[in-house]
Amino acid sequence: MMQMMGDPSGEFTRECGMELTHPGPHSKGLWGRCKRFAMYVVNCEVKYVAVSESEDDPAGDDHPGSSCVEAVMKAIQDYQKDDK
């Protein structure tokens, strides 16, 4: 089962260090945006985090692959194999 969650106040985003603070998005009026990321959590323990960002693409919009479903599902499968 998978649960997806929103963060309308941005509190979680700030607390886990995923607020996008690069000036590029801010210059376009995108305040409080989170980085493009995926997190795999089991029983309140973070097992995997992927952030799609680079120096030339701070928002991860051009190269989101590391936090897209294919990469995250592979990471989860690898984790489950190693956990057995």
Helices and strands as residue ranges (DSSP letters): H 11-15, H 23-27, E 37-42, E 45-51, G 65-67, H 69-83
